[in-house]
Amino acid sequence: MGVSLIIAGASGLVGNHVIRQAAQMKHIDVVYSIGRSEVANMPNGTIHYKAETDQWAGIISDIGADIACSCLGTTIKKAGSQKAFAAVDLDLVHAFFRASKEAGAKHAISISSTMANAAAKQFYLRTKGQAELAIKALKFDRTDIIRPGLLRGERVDDYRLGERAAIIASPLIDRLLQGNYRKFRSIQAEKVAKAAAKLTTNNAIGYHIHEHDEILRLIQR
C-alpha cells in the first residue's frame, strides 16, 4: 500500500523539482500540491489546488495526506518587508505543517537553509531557524529538515541578481570550502529535490537535519 504526499510551494525552484521526482516514485499513490499560483506542466497523476492561504487548512484537512513537504520560501526584496517575509517563511510554513499534522500526516519534510538558527542575529537565518523549531514542536513521527547552501538552477519569473552573481562564482568558492565548511557549498536545486523525494521512503522516527554532504548521500542511496 502506497502513501500520499502533499507539497506546498511547487511553483518554486526546488518545489517544482520535488513534485516531478515524487510523481515518479512507485511507493507514492498520489501527489497533491497546494499554492497561491498555478504550477506549469504538472506531471501526470498529480493534483494541484490553487487557493488563498486562508483556505489551505480546509483543503489540507480534506486531502489527509500521509507526508507533508514544504518548499515555501521567498526573499525580503520580493516580499517587500521583513514582516511579509516572515509571513511566508515562518507563519505560512508553520500553518501548512500544523494543518497537515491535524489532518493525519505522520512525516514532515521541510526545505530550510544552511546556518538556520532561531538565535541568529541575521534576520533571514533567524526566521528560518524559528520555522524549524515551530515544525519540531508539532512532533511529527518523523521530521526531516534539509539545509542546502546556495541553490543553483533556473528560476522562472524570479530573477535574483545577487544570487546569479554568487552562482557564477560558486565553482571557485566551493573548492575553497573544505572540512566543516563543506555545508556552505552550493548545490543544484534538482539534487535537493531528489533528496526530499528519497526521504519519503524513510519510515524511521525522529528529528533529522540534512546538510550538504548528507543531501548528496541521500540521492546516492
N, C-alpha and C positions, 0 to 999 in steps of 0.2 A: 504494500500500500504506500503510495507516494504522499508528498506533503504539498501544501500550498504556501506561496510566498507573496508578500506584498512589499512593493518598493515605493518609497517617496523620493521624488527628485530624479525621475528617469529622463527628464529633458536635459539634464546637465551632463557634463563631460564624463564623469565616472558612471553616473546612473544609467546613461544610455548604453554603455558597455555592459553593465551588470544585467540589465533586462535581456540583452541579447545572449549573454552567456547562460543565464538561468533558463531561458527558453529552450536551450539545447540539452539540459540535464534531465536524464531519464527518471530520476527519483522525484522530480517535481511535477506534480499533476497539472498545476495551473499557476500562472504568474499574473498577479494583479499589479497595477500601477495607479498611483494617485498623485495628482498635482494640480497646480493652478493654470497650467497651459497644456496645449496638445503636445503629444510626443510623435515626432515624424517617423514614418516607416516602422510602426510597431511590428515585432515578429509575430508570426502565426501562433495562435494559441494563447496570446496574452490579452488581457482585458484592462483598458485604461479608463479611469474615472477623472474627468476634468471637473473640478469643483473649487469653490472658495473654501478657505481653510476652516471657516466656522461650520462647514458641512462635513468635514473629514471624519469626525468621530462617529457620526451615524453611518457613514459608508463603511468605515473600517469595522464597525460592530456587525453590520450585515454580512460582510465578507468572512470574518472569523478566520483569518489566515494563521497557519502554524508558525511561520517565520516572518519577522518584520525586518526590513533593511532600509536604513535611511542614507540617502546620498544627498541630502539637502545641504545647501551652502550658498552663500553669496559673498559679496565684498562690501566694505563700508562705503566705497565710492558708488557702487551700483545701488546699494540700499538707500543711500542719502544721508545716513547718520549712524552713530553708534547704537542708538536705541532701535532703529529699524533693522540694523544688522543683527542685534541680539534677538529681535523678534523672530527671526528666521533660524539662526544658527543655535539658539538656545531654546526659546519658548516653543517654536513650532516642532523642533526635533523632539523635545520632551513630550509635547502633546501627542505627536504621532505615536511614540512608543507607549505612552500611557494608555491611549485608546486601543492599541494593538494588544497590550497585556490584558486589559479588561475584556477584550474580545476573545481571549484564549490563547494568544501566541505564547510559545514557550522559549523562543530563541530570538535574540536581538542582535543585529549586525549594524554597526554604525561607522561611516567614514568620517574620521576626525582629522587631526593634523599632528605632525611631529611637534614635540615640545608643548603640547596642550597641557595646561596646568591651571587649576582653579585659583591658585595663589600667584600666578604670574603677574608681573607689572604691566606687560603689554596687553592691551585690551583684547585683541584678536585671540591670542593664546589663552587668556583667562576665560573668555567666553566659551571657547572650545572645551577647556577643562571643566567648566561648570556644567556643560552639556553632558560630558562623560559621567560626572558624579550624579546628575539627575537620572541618567539611564541606569546606572548601577543601583540607585536607591529603589528602582522598580522591582528588582530582584527576579529577573527572568531566570529560568532554569540554566540557560547559558547566555552569556553576553560576550560578543566579540567587538573590540574596538580596534579599528585599523587606522594607523597613524602614518600616512605617507609623507614624504617630503614634497618638494616641488613637483607638481603634476605636469607631465608632458603630453600634449595632444592638441588636436584642433578643436577649439570651441566654436560653436555656432552662434552668431549674433552676440558675442560677448568678448570683444577684443580687449585684452589687458596688456597695455604697453610694457609695464614693468615686468610682468610675467614673461612676455615674449623675449625681452632682453635677457632675463635670467635663464631661460631655456637655451638660448643661443650660447650662453657662457657655460652651461651645465656640463658638457663633456670634459672640460678642463677642471672645473671646480670639483666634480665628482671624483676625479682621480686623486685629488688632494685630501679628500675626506676618507680617512682610514680609521681602523680601530673603533672606538666608541663614537666617532663622528660619522660612521657609515650611515647611521639612521637619518642623517640630513641629506643624503643623496637624492637626486631627482629620480623619478620613476614614471614609466608610461602609464597613463590612466587605464589603459586596457589591462595591464598586469594587476593593478589594484582591483579592478572589477573581477578578474579571474580568481583572485584570492578570495574575494567576498563570495563568489559563487561556490567555490570549493568548500567554504566554511558551512554552507547549508547541508553538507553531508556529515557534519560532525555532531554527534549526539551527546558527547561528554559534557557534564555540567560544569559550571564555574564562570569566572570572570577572566577574560583573556585580552591582553593587549598585543598587537602585532605591529612591529616596526619594519623598517626596510628589508633586512635580511630574512625575517620570518615571512614577510609577504612573498618574497622570491621562493622560499622553501615551500610555501603552501601551493604555489602553482606548479611546482616540480613534482609534487607527490602524485 
